[in-house]
Amino acid sequence: MNIVIHPVGEIKIAEILSETILIREVQDALDLMADCSYMGAGRIILHENSILPDFFELQTGLAGEILQKFSNYKVKLAIIGDFSKHARRSLMDFMYESNKQGHINFVGSLEKAIDALTNE
């Protein structure tokens, strides 16, 4: 795992780069938030390939549990990926609503992730 800090004005955004799955359960997300907080970053970018595929199966409840932790700890998150392979109506609706709220964002590029995390 490599953490790249993207400073945008006074905001520090941590981009997590990994060739392996880092988020398999809720505790993994909590540990990641702690690591990023230690580095001064309160906003995080994850790539789809670093999250267990079950996350994108809403019936598992994994996405809800993990994303609730980000909300509880007020850590903004952007997930970068090509979500078309998960194109189920319920997931697409979930992503749309998340993006509309602005705290958790599903985007297609690093630029869109940074933009989403720096807009208040």
Jmol script that loads the backbone (N, CA, C; Angstrom):
load data "model"
ATOM      1  N   MET A   1       0.844  -1.179   0.000  1.00  0.00           N
ATOM      2  CA  MET A   1       0.000   0.000   0.000  1.00  0.00           C
ATOM      3  C   MET A   1       0.888   1.240   0.000  1.00  0.00           C
ATOM      4  N   ASN A   2       0.476   2.211  -0.778  1.00  0.00           N
ATOM      5  CA  ASN A   2       1.170   3.488  -0.833  1.00  0.00           C
ATOM      6  C   ASN A   2       0.121   4.585  -0.654  1.00  0.00           C
ATOM      7  N   ILE A   3       0.415   5.555   0.176  1.00  0.00           N
ATOM      8  CA  ILE A   3      -0.499   6.677   0.389  1.00  0.00           C
ATOM      9  C   ILE A   3       0.145   7.926  -0.213  1.00  0.00           C
ATOM     10  N   VAL A   4      -0.558   8.509  -1.183  1.00  0.00           N
ATOM     11  CA  VAL A   4      -0.100   9.741  -1.826  1.00  0.00           C
ATOM     12  C   VAL A   4      -0.978  10.876  -1.313  1.00  0.00           C
ATOM     13  N   ILE A   5      -0.348  11.928  -0.815  1.00  0.00           N
ATOM     14  CA  ILE A   5      -1.094  13.088  -0.325  1.00  0.00           C
ATOM     15  C   ILE A   5      -1.207  14.117  -1.440  1.00  0.00           C
ATOM     16  N   HIS A   6      -2.445  14.517  -1.727  1.00  0.00           N
ATOM     17  CA  HIS A   6      -2.720  15.572  -2.698  1.00  0.00           C
ATOM     18  C   HIS A   6      -3.146  16.815  -1.914  1.00  0.00           C
ATOM     19  N   PRO A   7      -2.270  17.809  -1.789  1.00  0.00           N
ATOM     20  CA  PRO A   7      -2.685  19.034  -1.099  1.00  0.00           C
ATOM     21  C   PRO A   7      -3.466  19.933  -2.056  1.00  0.00           C
ATOM     22  N   VAL A   8      -4.613  20.392  -1.604  1.00  0.00           N
ATOM     23  CA  VAL A   8      -5.429  21.330  -2.381  1.00  0.00           C
ATOM     24  C   VAL A   8      -5.738  22.486  -1.442  1.00  0.00           C
ATOM     25  N   GLY A   9      -4.966  23.571  -1.565  1.00  0.00           N
ATOM     26  CA  GLY A   9      -5.085  24.662  -0.602  1.00  0.00           C
ATOM     27  C   GLY A   9      -4.724  24.127   0.773  1.00  0.00           C
ATOM     28  N   GLU A  10      -5.627  24.304   1.715  1.00  0.00           N
ATOM     29  CA  GLU A  10      -5.400  23.829   3.090  1.00  0.00           C
ATOM     30  C   GLU A  10      -5.851  22.375   3.293  1.00  0.00           C
ATOM     31  N   ILE A  11      -6.463  21.810   2.274  1.00  0.00           N
ATOM     32  CA  ILE A  11      -7.023  20.460   2.374  1.00  0.00           C
ATOM     33  C   ILE A  11      -5.982  19.425   1.948  1.00  0.00           C
ATOM     34  N   LYS A  12      -5.870  18.344   2.732  1.00  0.00           N
ATOM     35  CA  LYS A  12      -5.008  17.226   2.366  1.00  0.00           C
ATOM     36  C   LYS A  12      -5.889  16.027   2.043  1.00  0.00           C
ATOM     37  N   ILE A  13      -5.697  15.500   0.836  1.00  0.00           N
ATOM     38  CA  ILE A  13      -6.455  14.343   0.387  1.00  0.00           C
ATOM     39  C   ILE A  13      -5.482  13.173   0.248  1.00  0.00           C
ATOM     40  N   ALA A  14      -5.808  12.056   0.871  1.00  0.00           N
ATOM     41  CA  ALA A  14      -4.966  10.860   0.793  1.00  0.00           C
ATOM     42  C   ALA A  14      -5.510   9.935  -0.289  1.00  0.00           C
ATOM     43  N   GLU A  15      -4.681   9.650  -1.282  1.00  0.00           N
ATOM     44  CA  GLU A  15      -5.040   8.666  -2.304  1.00  0.00           C
ATOM     45  C   GLU A  15      -4.340   7.364  -1.935  1.00  0.00           C
ATOM     46  N   ILE A  16      -5.114   6.302  -1.829  1.00  0.00           N
ATOM     47  CA  ILE A  16      -4.579   5.009  -1.446  1.00  0.00           C
ATOM     48  C   ILE A  16      -4.330   4.189  -2.712  1.00  0.00           C
ATOM     49  N   LEU A  17      -3.075   3.824  -2.908  1.00  0.00           N
ATOM     50  CA  LEU A  17      -2.695   3.031  -4.073  1.00  0.00           C
ATOM     51  C   LEU A  17      -2.292   1.639  -3.612  1.00  0.00           C
ATOM     52  N   SER A  18      -2.872   0.625  -4.238  1.00  0.00           N
ATOM     53  CA  SER A  18      -2.564  -0.743  -3.853  1.00  0.00           C
ATOM     54  C   SER A  18      -2.872  -1.687  -5.008  1.00  0.00           C
ATOM     55  N   GLU A  19      -2.070  -2.694  -5.127  1.00  0.00           N
ATOM     56  CA  GLU A  19      -2.305  -3.742  -6.125  1.00  0.00           C
ATOM     57  C   GLU A  19      -3.181  -4.853  -5.547  1.00  0.00           C
ATOM     58  N   THR A  20      -3.425  -4.802  -4.253  1.00  0.00           N
ATOM     59  CA  THR A  20      -4.207  -5.849  -3.599  1.00  0.00           C
ATOM     60  C   THR A  20      -5.427  -5.243  -2.915  1.00  0.00           C
ATOM     61  N   ILE A  21      -6.335  -6.098  -2.505  1.00  0.00           N
ATOM     62  CA  ILE A  21      -7.539  -5.667  -1.787  1.00  0.00           C
ATOM     63  C   ILE A  21      -7.144  -5.256  -0.373  1.00  0.00           C
ATOM     64  N   LEU A  22      -7.479  -4.029  -0.020  1.00  0.00           N
ATOM     65  CA  LEU A  22      -7.168  -3.505   1.312  1.00  0.00           C
ATOM     66  C   LEU A  22      -8.382  -3.493   2.232  1.00  0.00           C
ATOM     67  N   ILE A  23      -9.548  -3.280   1.653  1.00  0.00           N
ATOM     68  CA  ILE A  23     -10.771  -3.161   2.445  1.00  0.00           C
ATOM     69  C   ILE A  23     -11.582  -4.442   2.277  1.00  0.00           C
ATOM     70  N   ARG A  24     -11.535  -5.275   3.309  1.00  0.00           N
ATOM     71  CA  ARG A  24     -12.272  -6.542   3.305  1.00  0.00           C
ATOM     72  C   ARG A  24     -13.395  -6.535   4.346  1.00  0.00           C
ATOM     73  N   GLU A  25     -13.222  -5.669   5.355  1.00  0.00           N
ATOM     74  CA  GLU A  25     -14.192  -5.599   6.450  1.00  0.00           C
ATOM     75  C   GLU A  25     -14.142  -4.199   7.054  1.00  0.00           C
ATOM     76  N   VAL A  26     -15.051  -3.936   7.959  1.00  0.00           N
ATOM     77  CA  VAL A  26     -15.173  -2.610   8.562  1.00  0.00           C
ATOM     78  C   VAL A  26     -13.880  -2.183   9.249  1.00  0.00           C
ATOM     79  N   GLN A  27     -13.233  -3.077   9.968  1.00  0.00           N
ATOM     80  CA  GLN A  27     -12.014  -2.711  10.689  1.00  0.00           C
ATOM     81  C   GLN A  27     -10.922  -2.221   9.738  1.00  0.00           C
ATOM     82  N   ASP A  28     -10.859  -2.780   8.538  1.00  0.00           N
ATOM     83  CA  ASP A  28      -9.869  -2.322   7.554  1.00  0.00           C
ATOM     84  C   ASP A  28     -10.096  -0.855   7.207  1.00  0.00           C
ATOM     85  N   ALA A  29     -11.346  -0.477   7.075  1.00  0.00           N
ATOM     86  CA  ALA A  29     -11.670   0.920   6.767  1.00  0.00           C
ATOM     87  C   ALA A  29     -11.304   1.823   7.942  1.00  0.00           C
ATOM     88  N   LEU A  30     -11.577   1.371   9.142  1.00  0.00           N
ATOM     89  CA  LEU A  30     -11.226   2.161  10.332  1.00  0.00           C
ATOM     90  C   LEU A  30      -9.709   2.342  10.444  1.00  0.00           C
ATOM     91  N   ASP A  31      -8.967   1.273  10.185  1.00  0.00           N
ATOM     92  CA  ASP A  31      -7.507   1.357  10.224  1.00  0.00           C
ATOM     93  C   ASP A  31      -6.984   2.327   9.170  1.00  0.00           C
ATOM     94  N   LEU A  32      -7.576   2.280   7.992  1.00  0.00           N
ATOM     95  CA  LEU A  32      -7.168   3.176   6.914  1.00  0.00           C
ATOM     96  C   LEU A  32      -7.448   4.638   7.272  1.00  0.00           C
ATOM     97  N   MET A  33      -8.606   4.888   7.855  1.00  0.00           N
ATOM     98  CA  MET A  33      -8.931   6.259   8.284  1.00  0.00           C
ATOM     99  C   MET A  33      -7.925   6.741   9.323  1.00  0.00           C
ATOM    100  N   ALA A  34      -7.536   5.879  10.238  1.00  0.00           N
ATOM    101  CA  ALA A  34      -6.558   6.253  11.273  1.00  0.00           C
ATOM    102  C   ALA A  34      -5.208   6.570  10.640  1.00  0.00           C
ATOM    103  N   ASP A  35      -4.761   5.732   9.698  1.00  0.00           N
ATOM    104  CA  ASP A  35      -3.485   5.979   9.012  1.00  0.00           C
ATOM    105  C   ASP A  35      -3.494   7.326   8.295  1.00  0.00           C
ATOM    106  N   CYS A  36      -4.584   7.613   7.592  1.00  0.00           N
ATOM    107  CA  CYS A  36      -4.684   8.865   6.840  1.00  0.00           C
ATOM    108  C   CYS A  36      -4.781  10.070   7.773  1.00  0.00           C
ATOM    109  N   SER A  37      -5.510   9.907   8.869  1.00  0.00           N
ATOM    110  CA  SER A  37      -5.627  10.980   9.850  1.00  0.00           C
ATOM    111  C   SER A  37      -4.258  11.307  10.440  1.00  0.00           C
ATOM    112  N   TYR A  38      -3.475  10.283  10.713  1.00  0.00           N
ATOM    113  CA  TYR A  38      -2.123  10.471  11.243  1.00  0.00           C
ATOM    114  C   TYR A  38      -1.268  11.304  10.286  1.00  0.00           C
ATOM    115  N   MET A  39      -1.554  11.170   8.988  1.00  0.00           N
ATOM    116  CA  MET A  39      -0.822  11.926   7.965  1.00  0.00           C
ATOM    117  C   MET A  39      -1.450  13.299   7.721  1.00  0.00           C
ATOM    118  N   GLY A  40      -2.498  13.633   8.469  1.00  0.00           N
ATOM    119  CA  GLY A  40      -3.135  14.938   8.347  1.00  0.00           C
ATOM    120  C   GLY A  40      -4.205  15.024   7.278  1.00  0.00           C
ATOM    121  N   ALA A  41      -4.618  13.884   6.730  1.00  0.00           N
ATOM    122  CA  ALA A  41      -5.619  13.875   5.665  1.00  0.00           C
ATOM    123  C   ALA A  41      -6.969  13.410   6.204  1.00  0.00           C
ATOM    124  N   GLY A  42      -7.967  14.244   6.034  1.00  0.00           N
ATOM    125  CA  GLY A  42      -9.321  13.914   6.463  1.00  0.00           C
ATOM    126  C   GLY A  42     -10.222  13.555   5.304  1.00  0.00           C
ATOM    127  N   ARG A  43      -9.633  13.421   4.119  1.00  0.00           N
ATOM    128  CA  ARG A  43     -10.383  13.035   2.919  1.00  0.00           C
ATOM    129  C   ARG A  43      -9.582  11.945   2.220  1.00  0.00           C
ATOM    130  N   ILE A  44     -10.298  10.951   1.730  1.00  0.00           N
ATOM    131  CA  ILE A  44      -9.616   9.753   1.212  1.00  0.00           C
ATOM    132  C   ILE A  44     -10.146   9.390  -0.173  1.00  0.00           C
ATOM    133  N   ILE A  45      -9.204   8.978  -1.022  1.00  0.00           N
ATOM    134  CA  ILE A  45      -9.544   8.423  -2.333  1.00  0.00           C
ATOM    135  C   ILE A  45      -9.130   6.960  -2.340  1.00  0.00           C
ATOM    136  N   LEU A  46     -10.082   6.103  -2.654  1.00  0.00           N
ATOM    137  CA  LEU A  46      -9.819   4.674  -2.813  1.00  0.00           C
ATOM    138  C   LEU A  46     -10.077   4.297  -4.269  1.00  0.00           C
ATOM    139  N   HIS A  47      -9.407   3.278  -4.730  1.00  0.00           N
ATOM    140  CA  HIS A  47      -9.671   2.743  -6.058  1.00  0.00           C
ATOM    141  C   HIS A  47     -10.488   1.467  -5.901  1.00  0.00           C
ATOM    142  N   GLU A  48     -11.415   1.286  -6.798  1.00  0.00           N
ATOM    143  CA  GLU A  48     -12.339   0.151  -6.749  1.00  0.00           C
ATOM    144  C   GLU A  48     -11.621  -1.183  -6.543  1.00  0.00           C
ATOM    145  N   ASN A  49     -10.476  -1.359  -7.179  1.00  0.00           N
ATOM    146  CA  ASN A  49      -9.772  -2.641  -7.091  1.00  0.00           C
ATOM    147  C   ASN A  49      -9.167  -2.908  -5.713  1.00  0.00           C
ATOM    148  N   SER A  50      -9.174  -1.931  -4.826  1.00  0.00           N
ATOM    149  CA  SER A  50      -8.637  -2.156  -3.481  1.00  0.00           C
ATOM    150  C   SER A  50      -9.738  -2.471  -2.462  1.00  0.00           C
ATOM    151  N   ILE A  51     -10.963  -2.649  -2.981  1.00  0.00           N
ATOM    152  CA  ILE A  51     -12.112  -2.956  -2.120  1.00  0.00           C
ATOM    153  C   ILE A  51     -12.654  -4.331  -2.500  1.00  0.00           C
ATOM    154  N   LEU A  52     -12.957  -5.138  -1.519  1.00  0.00           N
ATOM    155  CA  LEU A  52     -13.532  -6.460  -1.738  1.00  0.00           C
ATOM    156  C   LEU A  52     -14.758  -6.346  -2.659  1.00  0.00           C
ATOM    157  N   PRO A  53     -14.853  -7.159  -3.701  1.00  0.00           N
ATOM    158  CA  PRO A  53     -15.994  -7.072  -4.625  1.00  0.00           C
ATOM    159  C   PRO A  53     -17.359  -7.190  -3.940  1.00  0.00           C
ATOM    160  N   ASP A  54     -17.436  -7.897  -2.803  1.00  0.00           N
ATOM    161  CA  ASP A  54     -18.709  -8.005  -2.073  1.00  0.00           C
ATOM    162  C   ASP A  54     -19.256  -6.647  -1.652  1.00  0.00           C
ATOM    163  N   PHE A  55     -18.380  -5.664  -1.534  1.00  0.00           N
ATOM    164  CA  PHE A  55     -18.792  -4.308  -1.181  1.00  0.00           C
ATOM    165  C   PHE A  55     -19.858  -3.810  -2.169  1.00  0.00           C
ATOM    166  N   PHE A  56     -19.705  -4.173  -3.434  1.00  0.00           N
ATOM    167  CA  PHE A  56     -20.593  -3.684  -4.479  1.00  0.00           C
ATOM    168  C   PHE A  56     -21.855  -4.529  -4.631  1.00  0.00           C
ATOM    169  N   GLU A  57     -22.006  -5.542  -3.787  1.00  0.00           N
ATOM    170  CA  GLU A  57     -23.230  -6.339  -3.703  1.00  0.00           C
ATOM    171  C   GLU A  57     -23.982  -5.819  -2.481  1.00  0.00           C
ATOM    172  N   LEU A  58     -24.915  -4.933  -2.684  1.00  0.00           N
ATOM    173  CA  LEU A  58     -25.557  -4.237  -1.559  1.00  0.00           C
ATOM    174  C   LEU A  58     -26.208  -5.185  -0.563  1.00  0.00           C
ATOM    175  N   GLN A  59     -26.679  -6.332  -1.011  1.00  0.00           N
ATOM    176  CA  GLN A  59     -27.346  -7.250  -0.089  1.00  0.00           C
ATOM    177  C   GLN A  59     -26.409  -7.809   0.974  1.00  0.00           C
ATOM    178  N   THR A  60     -25.085  -7.718   0.755  1.00  0.00           N
ATOM    179  CA  THR A  60     -24.152  -8.191   1.787  1.00  0.00           C
ATOM    180  C   THR A  60     -24.123  -7.252   2.989  1.00  0.00           C
ATOM    181  N   GLY A  61     -24.491  -5.996   2.774  1.00  0.00           N
ATOM    182  CA  GLY A  61     -24.474  -5.009   3.855  1.00  0.00           C
ATOM    183  C   GLY A  61     -23.107  -4.404   4.110  1.00  0.00           C
ATOM    184  N   LEU A  62     -22.088  -4.904   3.423  1.00  0.00           N
ATOM    185  CA  LEU A  62     -20.721  -4.433   3.655  1.00  0.00           C
ATOM    186  C   LEU A  62     -20.569  -2.945   3.313  1.00  0.00           C
ATOM    187  N   ALA A  63     -21.106  -2.532   2.185  1.00  0.00           N
ATOM    188  CA  ALA A  63     -20.996  -1.117   1.787  1.00  0.00           C
ATOM    189  C   ALA A  63     -21.645  -0.221   2.844  1.00  0.00           C
ATOM    190  N   GLY A  64     -22.819  -0.590   3.278  1.00  0.00           N
ATOM    191  CA  GLY A  64     -23.517   0.222   4.276  1.00  0.00           C
ATOM    192  C   GLY A  64     -22.733   0.348   5.569  1.00  0.00           C
ATOM    193  N   GLU A  65     -22.178  -0.764   6.034  1.00  0.00           N
ATOM    194  CA  GLU A  65     -21.402  -0.743   7.277  1.00  0.00           C
ATOM    195  C   GLU A  65     -20.144   0.109   7.152  1.00  0.00           C
ATOM    196  N   ILE A  66     -19.427  -0.077   6.060  1.00  0.00           N
ATOM    197  CA  ILE A  66     -18.172   0.660   5.870  1.00  0.00           C
ATOM    198  C   ILE A  66     -18.428   2.138   5.662  1.00  0.00           C
ATOM    199  N   LEU A  67     -19.364   2.458   4.795  1.00  0.00           N
ATOM    200  CA  LEU A  67     -19.621   3.867   4.500  1.00  0.00           C
ATOM    201  C   LEU A  67     -20.211   4.597   5.697  1.00  0.00           C
ATOM    202  N   GLN A  68     -20.921   3.878   6.546  1.00  0.00           N
ATOM    203  CA  GLN A  68     -21.438   4.492   7.775  1.00  0.00           C
ATOM    204  C   GLN A  68     -20.291   4.950   8.668  1.00  0.00           C
ATOM    205  N   LYS A  69     -19.207   4.192   8.711  1.00  0.00           N
ATOM    206  CA  LYS A  69     -18.039   4.587   9.514  1.00  0.00           C
ATOM    207  C   LYS A  69     -17.426   5.874   8.974  1.00  0.00           C
ATOM    208  N   PHE A  70     -17.325   5.984   7.646  1.00  0.00           N
ATOM    209  CA  PHE A  70     -16.801   7.225   7.066  1.00  0.00           C
ATOM    210  C   PHE A  70     -17.691   8.400   7.446  1.00  0.00           C
ATOM    211  N   SER A  71     -19.002   8.188   7.408  1.00  0.00           N
ATOM    212  CA  SER A  71     -19.933   9.260   7.796  1.00  0.00           C
ATOM    213  C   SER A  71     -19.819   9.586   9.271  1.00  0.00           C
ATOM    214  N   ASN A  72     -19.776   8.554  10.118  1.00  0.00           N
ATOM    215  CA  ASN A  72     -19.692   8.770  11.566  1.00  0.00           C
ATOM    216  C   ASN A  72     -18.455   9.573  11.949  1.00  0.00           C
ATOM    217  N   TYR A  73     -17.335   9.284  11.284  1.00  0.00           N
ATOM    218  CA  TYR A  73     -16.082   9.965  11.604  1.00  0.00           C
ATOM    219  C   TYR A  73     -15.838  11.196  10.746  1.00  0.00           C
ATOM    220  N   LYS A  74     -16.860  11.556   9.947  1.00  0.00           N
ATOM    221  CA  LYS A  74     -16.805  12.772   9.112  1.00  0.00           C
ATOM    222  C   LYS A  74     -15.584  12.788   8.183  1.00  0.00           C
ATOM    223  N   VAL A  75     -15.296  11.636   7.593  1.00  0.00           N
ATOM    224  CA  VAL A  75     -14.205  11.505   6.629  1.00  0.00           C
ATOM    225  C   VAL A  75     -14.834  11.403   5.244  1.00  0.00           C
ATOM    226  N   LYS A  76     -14.568  12.397   4.402  1.00  0.00           N
ATOM    227  CA  LYS A  76     -15.097  12.355   3.039  1.00  0.00           C
ATOM    228  C   LYS A  76     -14.324  11.322   2.228  1.00  0.00           C
ATOM    229  N   LEU A  77     -15.053  10.632   1.345  1.00  0.00           N
ATOM    230  CA  LEU A  77     -14.480   9.537   0.583  1.00  0.00           C
ATOM    231  C   LEU A  77     -14.894   9.622  -0.876  1.00  0.00           C
ATOM    232  N   ALA A  78     -13.940   9.338  -1.745  1.00  0.00           N
ATOM    233  CA  ALA A  78     -14.241   9.159  -3.165  1.00  0.00           C
ATOM    234  C   ALA A  78     -13.685   7.801  -3.577  1.00  0.00           C
ATOM    235  N   ILE A  79     -14.490   7.056  -4.296  1.00  0.00           N
ATOM    236  CA  ILE A  79     -14.067   5.764  -4.821  1.00  0.00           C
ATOM    237  C   ILE A  79     -14.004   5.897  -6.337  1.00  0.00           C
ATOM    238  N   ILE A  80     -12.830   5.614  -6.882  1.00  0.00           N
ATOM    239  CA  ILE A  80     -12.616   5.717  -8.321  1.00  0.00           C
ATOM    240  C   ILE A  80     -12.763   4.335  -8.941  1.00  0.00           C
ATOM    241  N   GLY A  81     -13.528   4.266 -10.028  1.00  0.00           N
ATOM    242  CA  GLY A  81     -13.642   2.982 -10.709  1.00  0.00           C
ATOM    243  C   GLY A  81     -14.543   3.041 -11.916  1.00  0.00           C
ATOM    244  N   ASP A  82     -14.608   1.927 -12.598  1.00  0.00           N
ATOM    245  CA  ASP A  82     -15.553   1.729 -13.689  1.00  0.00           C
ATOM    246  C   ASP A  82     -16.643   0.840 -13.105  1.00  0.00           C
ATOM    247  N   PHE A  83     -17.720   1.455 -12.714  1.00  0.00           N
ATOM    248  CA  PHE A  83     -18.765   0.752 -11.982  1.00  0.00           C
ATOM    249  C   PHE A  83     -19.784   0.083 -12.899  1.00  0.00           C
ATOM    250  N   SER A  84     -19.572   0.171 -14.202  1.00  0.00           N
ATOM    251  CA  SER A  84     -20.521  -0.413 -15.154  1.00  0.00           C
ATOM    252  C   SER A  84     -20.611  -1.930 -14.987  1.00  0.00           C
ATOM    253  N   LYS A  85     -19.545  -2.571 -14.551  1.00  0.00           N
ATOM    254  CA  LYS A  85     -19.588  -4.033 -14.362  1.00  0.00           C
ATOM    255  C   LYS A  85     -20.454  -4.427 -13.171  1.00  0.00           C
ATOM    256  N   HIS A  86     -20.802  -3.460 -12.338  1.00  0.00           N
ATOM    257  CA  HIS A  86     -21.681  -3.698 -11.186  1.00  0.00           C
ATOM    258  C   HIS A  86     -23.062  -3.101 -11.456  1.00  0.00           C
ATOM    259  N   ALA A  87     -23.400  -2.981 -12.725  1.00  0.00           N
ATOM    260  CA  ALA A  87     -24.574  -2.198 -13.138  1.00  0.00           C
ATOM    261  C   ALA A  87     -25.902  -2.833 -12.742  1.00  0.00           C
ATOM    262  N   ARG A  88     -26.164  -2.883 -11.466  1.00  0.00           N
ATOM    263  CA  ARG A  88     -27.470  -3.278 -10.975  1.00  0.00           C
ATOM    264  C   ARG A  88     -28.196  -2.013 -10.537  1.00  0.00           C
ATOM    265  N   ARG A  89     -29.455  -2.001 -10.792  1.00  0.00           N
ATOM    266  CA  ARG A  89     -30.268  -0.805 -10.528  1.00  0.00           C
ATOM    267  C   ARG A  89     -30.092  -0.312  -9.089  1.00  0.00           C
ATOM    268  N   SER A  90     -30.133  -1.208  -8.130  1.00  0.00           N
ATOM    269  CA  SER A  90     -30.039  -0.793  -6.727  1.00  0.00           C
ATOM    270  C   SER A  90     -28.690  -0.139  -6.438  1.00  0.00           C
ATOM    271  N   LEU A  91     -27.612  -0.687  -6.985  1.00  0.00           N
ATOM    272  CA  LEU A  91     -26.286  -0.104  -6.769  1.00  0.00           C
ATOM    273  C   LEU A  91     -26.163   1.246  -7.463  1.00  0.00           C
ATOM    274  N   MET A  92     -26.676   1.328  -8.685  1.00  0.00           N
ATOM    275  CA  MET A  92     -26.606   2.601  -9.413  1.00  0.00           C
ATOM    276  C   MET A  92     -27.395   3.690  -8.662  1.00  0.00           C
ATOM    277  N   ASP A  93     -28.555   3.324  -8.131  1.00  0.00           N
ATOM    278  CA  ASP A  93     -29.350   4.271  -7.339  1.00  0.00           C
ATOM    279  C   ASP A  93     -28.602   4.685  -6.077  1.00  0.00           C
ATOM    280  N   PHE A  94     -27.966   3.716  -5.426  1.00  0.00           N
ATOM    281  CA  PHE A  94     -27.190   3.974  -4.216  1.00  0.00           C
ATOM    282  C   PHE A  94     -26.048   4.954  -4.511  1.00  0.00           C
ATOM    283  N   MET A  95     -25.333   4.720  -5.604  1.00  0.00           N
ATOM    284  CA  MET A  95     -24.227   5.600  -5.988  1.00  0.00           C
ATOM    285  C   MET A  95     -24.731   7.000  -6.330  1.00  0.00           C
ATOM    286  N   TYR A  96     -25.835   7.068  -7.042  1.00  0.00           N
ATOM    287  CA  TYR A  96     -26.408   8.363  -7.413  1.00  0.00           C
ATOM    288  C   TYR A  96     -26.754   9.166  -6.158  1.00  0.00           C
ATOM    289  N   GLU A  97     -27.424   8.523  -5.223  1.00  0.00           N
ATOM    290  CA  GLU A  97     -27.805   9.209  -3.979  1.00  0.00           C
ATOM    291  C   GLU A  97     -26.577   9.611  -3.162  1.00  0.00           C
ATOM    292  N   SER A  98     -25.584   8.747  -3.107  1.00  0.00           N
ATOM    293  CA  SER A  98     -24.345   9.073  -2.384  1.00  0.00           C
ATOM    294  C   SER A  98     -23.672  10.293  -2.996  1.00  0.00           C
ATOM    295  N   ASN A  99     -23.554  10.297  -4.314  1.00  0.00           N
ATOM    296  CA  ASN A  99     -22.913  11.427  -4.998  1.00  0.00           C
ATOM    297  C   ASN A  99     -23.697  12.717  -4.775  1.00  0.00           C
ATOM    298  N   LYS A 100     -25.008  12.605  -4.739  1.00  0.00           N
ATOM    299  CA  LYS A 100     -25.847  13.788  -4.529  1.00  0.00           C
ATOM    300  C   LYS A 100     -25.608  14.387  -3.138  1.00  0.00           C
ATOM    301  N   GLN A 101     -25.429  13.512  -2.149  1.00  0.00           N
ATOM    302  CA  GLN A 101     -25.167  13.971  -0.784  1.00  0.00           C
ATOM    303  C   GLN A 101     -23.786  14.612  -0.681  1.00  0.00           C
ATOM    304  N   GLY A 102     -22.801  14.057  -1.416  1.00  0.00           N
ATOM    305  CA  GLY A 102     -21.476  14.659  -1.482  1.00  0.00           C
ATOM    306  C   GLY A 102     -20.455  14.184  -0.462  1.00  0.00           C
ATOM    307  N   HIS A 103     -20.859  13.382   0.501  1.00  0.00           N
ATOM    308  CA  HIS A 103     -19.894  12.927   1.499  1.00  0.00           C
ATOM    309  C   HIS A 103     -19.144  11.685   1.015  1.00  0.00           C
ATOM    310  N   ILE A 104     -19.863  10.804   0.338  1.00  0.00           N
ATOM    311  CA  ILE A 104     -19.292   9.605  -0.280  1.00  0.00           C
ATOM    312  C   ILE A 104     -19.540   9.754  -1.776  1.00  0.00           C
ATOM    313  N   ASN A 105     -18.480   9.619  -2.578  1.00  0.00           N
ATOM    314  CA  ASN A 105     -18.605   9.843  -4.013  1.00  0.00           C
ATOM    315  C   ASN A 105     -18.048   8.671  -4.806  1.00  0.00           C
ATOM    316  N   PHE A 106     -18.742   8.299  -5.853  1.00  0.00           N
ATOM    317  CA  PHE A 106     -18.298   7.273  -6.791  1.00  0.00           C
ATOM    318  C   PHE A 106     -18.017   7.976  -8.101  1.00  0.00           C
ATOM    319  N   VAL A 107     -16.759   7.962  -8.535  1.00  0.00           N
ATOM    320  CA  VAL A 107     -16.343   8.742  -9.705  1.00  0.00           C
ATOM    321  C   VAL A 107     -15.468   7.895 -10.627  1.00  0.00           C
ATOM    322  N   GLY A 108     -15.198   8.449 -11.819  1.00  0.00           N
ATOM    323  CA  GLY A 108     -14.446   7.711 -12.811  1.00  0.00           C
ATOM    324  C   GLY A 108     -12.995   8.096 -12.967  1.00  0.00           C
ATOM    325  N   SER A 109     -12.549   9.153 -12.279  1.00  0.00           N
ATOM    326  CA  SER A 109     -11.160   9.588 -12.457  1.00  0.00           C
ATOM    327  C   SER A 109     -10.629  10.278 -11.205  1.00  0.00           C
ATOM    328  N   LEU A 110      -9.309  10.395 -11.153  1.00  0.00           N
ATOM    329  CA  LEU A 110      -8.664  11.081 -10.039  1.00  0.00           C
ATOM    330  C   LEU A 110      -9.098  12.549  -9.986  1.00  0.00           C
ATOM    331  N   GLU A 111      -9.162  13.185 -11.135  1.00  0.00           N
ATOM    332  CA  GLU A 111      -9.563  14.599 -11.182  1.00  0.00           C
ATOM    333  C   GLU A 111     -10.961  14.791 -10.602  1.00  0.00           C
ATOM    334  N   LYS A 112     -11.889  13.899 -10.970  1.00  0.00           N
ATOM    335  CA  LYS A 112     -13.258  14.000 -10.445  1.00  0.00           C
ATOM    336  C   LYS A 112     -13.293  13.718  -8.947  1.00  0.00           C
ATOM    337  N   ALA A 113     -12.436  12.823  -8.495  1.00  0.00           N
ATOM    338  CA  ALA A 113     -12.370  12.505  -7.064  1.00  0.00           C
ATOM    339  C   ALA A 113     -11.902  13.725  -6.270  1.00  0.00           C
ATOM    340  N   ILE A 114     -10.833  14.341  -6.733  1.00  0.00           N
ATOM    341  CA  ILE A 114     -10.305  15.526  -6.037  1.00  0.00           C
ATOM    342  C   ILE A 114     -11.338  16.641  -6.055  1.00  0.00           C
ATOM    343  N   ASP A 115     -11.989  16.824  -7.193  1.00  0.00           N
ATOM    344  CA  ASP A 115     -13.016  17.858  -7.292  1.00  0.00           C
ATOM    345  C   ASP A 115     -14.152  17.591  -6.308  1.00  0.00           C
ATOM    346  N   ALA A 116     -14.618  16.336  -6.246  1.00  0.00           N
ATOM    347  CA  ALA A 116     -15.711  15.990  -5.334  1.00  0.00           C
ATOM    348  C   ALA A 116     -15.328  16.203  -3.878  1.00  0.00           C
ATOM    349  N   LEU A 117     -14.082  15.921  -3.541  1.00  0.00           N
ATOM    350  CA  LEU A 117     -13.648  16.032  -2.148  1.00  0.00           C
ATOM    351  C   LEU A 117     -13.280  17.454  -1.731  1.00  0.00           C
ATOM    352  N   THR A 118     -13.139  18.345  -2.678  1.00  0.00           N
ATOM    353  CA  THR A 118     -12.811  19.723  -2.326  1.00  0.00           C
ATOM    354  C   THR A 118     -14.009  20.655  -2.424  1.00  0.00           C
ATOM    355  N   ASN A 119     -15.110  20.168  -2.979  1.00  0.00           N
ATOM    356  CA  ASN A 119     -16.341  20.973  -3.020  1.00  0.00           C
ATOM    357  C   ASN A 119     -17.074  20.812  -1.705  1.00  0.00           C
ATOM    358  N   GLU A 120     -17.456  21.896  -1.137  1.00  0.00           N
ATOM    359  CA  GLU A 120     -18.184  21.839   0.144  1.00  0.00           C
ATOM    360  C   GLU A 120     -19.620  21.770  -0.103  1.00  0.00           C
TER     361      GLU A 120
END
end "model"
wireframe off; spacefill off
backbone 0.3
color backbone group
